[in-house]
Amino acid sequence: MDDQYRDGQPEDDGVLTFQVKRSHFYAVLVPLAFVLGIAAGYLAWGRAAAPSAALESDDVASAGNEVTELAQPTETPQSLEEYLASLPRYNDRVTIEDHDPVFGPEDAPITIIEFSDFECPFCQRHFAQVYPQLLAEYPDQIRFVYKDFPLTSIHPNAQSAALAAQCAFEQGEFWEYHDLLFSSRLPLNVSSYQQYASELELDVETFSACIEEERYAAQVAADVDQAHSLGVQSTPTFLVNGIVIVGAQPFEAFAQVIDYELSQAEAEGN
């Protein structure tokens, strides 16, 4: 994996910094990232702030990691509901495989698919600040799906951590192990992986053999291939009922999309 892949995060000024790839959903992700990816931006105000007009994909890509400023809307923005209704969805482009850890009701009205990296600080930020609030605010309404996207060019331990989590999944303890890895209580190395396995009362001998032989390397690679096919190039990247949110966005960014989806489901049920 080359250096174009990186952690995704909102900058302190509220503007999301990330690279956009000319392929698949990143062509439409340019405006979406500037809307869903801005703390205290469109979703907080319920108003659309469009990216600078005439920004082509190559222009955005060549900007690298620089912040691209937002232009002020020249016309009265459409409502948040209209904007969300107009967005493309990628439900049919993402398959949930047997090796993908899932929890939450199968018939939950909201599915959140996360492409993530256990060594990514912004994935850790999401885990610490947003994930618990999603669990608390939307009990039994979200089905969570975790997909591995280790950024090995910048995170040397991400691949081994992903494999360790899959080895824990083999023994039915993925989500508990996921929490321990993101806690950053121990460094990401084999000794720590074994200690976490012991704390969860896994069969440590079986677990260690699983890590040593890289038993789930093909499964992690399959997730990475799927991320590549979509054009994902930063972590964390989320699909909320197929709507893309990029970076360690605040809870409010997720809540706006989730509340809209729940309202639509309720309306369709009446």
C-alpha positions in Angstrom: 0.0 0.0 0.0 1.5 3.3 -1.0 1.7 6.6 0.7 -1.4 8.1 -0.8 -3.4 6.3 1.9 -3.6 8.1 5.3 -5.5 8.7 8.4 -8.6 10.9 8.0 -9.4 13.6 10.4 -11.1 17.0 10.7 -8.8 19.9 11.2 -9.1 22.3 14.1 -10.7 24.9 11.8 -13.5 22.5 11.0 -12.5 21.8 7.5 -11.8 18.2 6.6 -8.4 17.5 5.2 -8.1 14.4 3.0 -7.0 13.2 -0.4 -9.5 12.4 -3.1 -8.9 9.7 -5.7 -10.3 9.9 -9.2 -12.3 6.8 -9.1 -15.6 5.3 -8.0 -17.4 7.1 -5.2 -14.6 9.7 -4.5 -15.9 11.6 -7.6 -19.1 12.3 -5.7 -17.4 12.2 -2.3 -15.9 15.6 -2.9 -19.1 17.6 -2.1 -20.1 15.0 0.4 -16.9 15.2 2.3 -17.2 19.0 2.6 -20.7 18.5 3.9 -20.7 15.4 6.1 -17.1 15.9 6.9 -17.2 19.3 8.6 -17.7 19.7 12.3 -20.1 22.6 13.0 -20.7 22.8 9.2 -23.6 21.7 7.1 -24.9 19.0 9.4 -24.7 21.2 12.5 -26.5 24.1 10.7 -28.8 22.1 8.4 -27.5 24.2 5.5 -25.4 23.2 2.5 -21.9 24.7 2.1 -20.7 23.8 -1.3 -17.0 23.3 -2.1 -15.3 25.8 -4.4 -16.9 25.8 -7.8 -14.9 24.2 -10.7 -12.8 22.0 -8.4 -11.9 19.0 -10.6 -10.8 15.6 -9.2 -7.2 16.2 -10.3 -7.2 19.6 -8.6 -8.3 18.1 -5.3 -5.9 15.2 -5.6 -3.0 17.5 -6.4 -3.7 19.5 -3.3 -2.4 16.6 -1.3 -3.0 17.1 2.4 -3.7 20.8 2.2 -6.9 22.2 3.5 -9.3 23.1 0.7 -11.4 26.1 1.7 -15.2 26.2 1.4 -16.9 28.8 -0.8 -20.0 30.5 0.5 -23.2 29.3 -1.2 -24.3 31.6 -4.0 -27.9 30.5 -3.8 -30.3 29.6 -1.0 -29.1 26.1 0.1 -31.4 23.2 -0.1 -32.5 21.6 3.1 -30.5 18.9 4.8 -33.3 16.4 4.1 -33.2 17.2 0.4 -29.4 17.0 0.3 -29.3 13.7 2.0 -32.1 12.3 -0.2 -30.0 13.3 -3.3 -26.9 11.5 -2.2 -25.8 8.2 -3.9 -25.6 5.2 -1.7 -23.2 2.3 -1.8 -25.1 -0.5 -0.1 -24.9 -2.7 -3.2 -21.2 -2.1 -3.6 -20.2 -3.4 -0.2 -20.6 -7.1 0.7 -20.6 -8.3 4.3 -18.6 -11.5 4.4 -18.4 -14.3 7.0 -15.0 -12.9 8.2 -16.5 -9.5 8.8 -17.3 -9.0 12.5 -20.9 -7.8 13.0 -23.0 -6.9 16.0 -26.4 -5.5 16.5 -29.8 -6.7 15.4 -29.9 -8.1 11.9 -33.0 -6.1 11.1 -31.7 -2.9 12.6 -32.8 0.1 10.5 -29.2 1.5 10.5 -26.1 -0.3 9.3 -22.7 1.3 9.9 -19.8 -0.2 8.0 -16.4 1.0 9.1 -13.2 0.6 7.2 -10.6 1.0 10.0 -7.1 0.5 11.2 -6.1 -0.4 14.8 -3.0 1.8 14.7 -4.9 4.9 13.3 -5.1 7.7 15.9 -8.3 9.0 14.3 -9.9 5.6 14.4 -9.0 5.5 18.1 -10.6 9.0 18.5 -13.8 7.7 16.9 -13.7 4.7 19.2 -13.3 6.8 22.3 -15.5 9.7 21.6 -18.3 8.7 19.1 -18.7 5.0 19.1 -19.9 4.9 22.8 -22.3 7.7 22.2 -23.8 5.9 19.2 -24.3 2.8 21.4 -25.9 4.9 24.1 -28.2 7.0 21.9 -29.3 4.4 19.4 -29.6 1.1 21.4 -30.8 -1.8 19.2 -31.1 0.5 16.2 -27.6 0.1 14.6 -25.9 -2.9 13.1 -22.2 -2.4 13.2 -19.8 -4.0 10.7 -16.0 -3.8 11.0 -13.8 -4.1 7.9 -10.0 -4.1 8.1 -8.1 -1.4 6.2 -4.6 -1.4 7.7 -2.5 1.5 6.3 0.7 -0.4 6.3 2.8 2.3 4.6 2.4 4.5 7.7 1.3 2.1 10.4 3.8 -0.7 10.8 1.8 -2.6 13.4 -1.7 -2.2 11.8 -1.5 -5.5 9.8 -0.5 -7.6 12.8 -3.2 -6.0 14.9 -5.8 -6.8 12.3 -4.7 -10.4 12.2 -4.7 -10.6 16.0 -8.3 -9.3 16.1 -9.3 -11.9 13.5 -7.7 -14.6 15.7 -9.8 -13.3 18.6 -12.9 -13.4 16.3 -12.1 -17.1 15.6 -12.8 -17.7 19.4 -15.9 -15.5 19.4 -14.3 -12.4 21.1 -13.7 -9.9 18.3 -15.5 -6.9 19.7 -14.0 -7.3 23.2 -10.6 -7.6 21.6 -11.3 -4.6 19.3 -12.0 -2.5 22.4 -8.7 -3.6 24.0 -6.7 -2.8 20.8 -8.2 0.6 20.5 -7.7 1.3 24.2 -3.9 1.8 23.5 -3.2 0.5 27.0 -0.4 -1.7 25.6 1.8 -1.2 22.5 0.7 -3.1 19.4 3.0 -6.2 19.4 2.8 -9.9 19.8 3.3 -9.8 23.6 0.4 -7.4 24.0 -1.8 -9.4 21.7 -1.2 -12.5 23.8 -1.8 -10.6 27.0 -5.1 -9.3 25.7 -6.0 -12.8 24.7 -5.2 -14.0 28.2 -7.3 -11.3 29.8 -10.3 -12.4 27.6 -9.6 -16.0 28.7 -9.0 -17.1 25.1 -7.1 -20.3 24.3 -3.7 -18.4 24.2 -1.9 -21.3 22.6 -4.4 -21.6 19.7 -4.5 -17.8 19.5 -0.7 -17.5 19.3 -0.5 -20.2 16.6 -3.1 -18.3 14.6 -1.0 -15.1 14.7 2.2 -16.9 13.9 0.8 -18.6 10.8 -1.1 -15.4 9.8 -4.2 -17.5 9.4 -6.5 -14.7 8.4 -4.2 -12.7 6.1 -6.4 -13.5 3.1 -9.5 -12.2 4.9 -7.8 -9.0 5.8 -6.6 -8.7 2.2 -10.1 -9.2 1.0 -11.3 -6.2 3.0 -8.4 -4.1 1.7 -9.3 -5.1 -1.9 -12.9 -4.1 -1.3 -11.8 -0.7 0.1 -9.6 -0.2 -3.0 -12.5 -1.1 -5.3 -14.6 1.6 -3.7 -11.8 4.2 -3.7 -11.4 4.4 0.0 -8.0 5.8 0.9 -8.2 7.1 4.5 -9.2 5.8 7.9 -11.7 5.8 9.3 -14.2 5.7 6.5 -17.9 4.9 7.2 -20.9 4.0 5.2 -24.1 4.8 7.1 -26.9 3.0 5.2 -24.6 3.5 2.2 -24.0 7.2 2.8 -20.3 8.0 3.1 -18.7 9.8 6.1 -15.0 10.2 6.1 -12.7 10.9 9.0 -13.0 11.2 12.8 -16.2 13.2 12.6 -18.1 14.3 15.7 -21.2 12.5 16.9 -23.5 15.1 15.4 -22.4 14.3 11.9 -23.5 10.7 12.4 -26.6 11.7 14.3 -27.9 13.9 11.5 -27.6 11.0 9.0 -29.0 8.4 11.4 -32.0 10.6 12.4 -32.8 11.3 8.8 -32.7 7.6 8.0 -34.9 6.7 11.0 -37.4 9.3 10.0 -37.5 7.9 6.5 -38.0 4.4 7.8 -40.8 5.6 10.1 -42.5 7.4 7.2 -42.3 4.4 5.0 -43.8 2.3 7.8 -46.9 4.4 8.1 
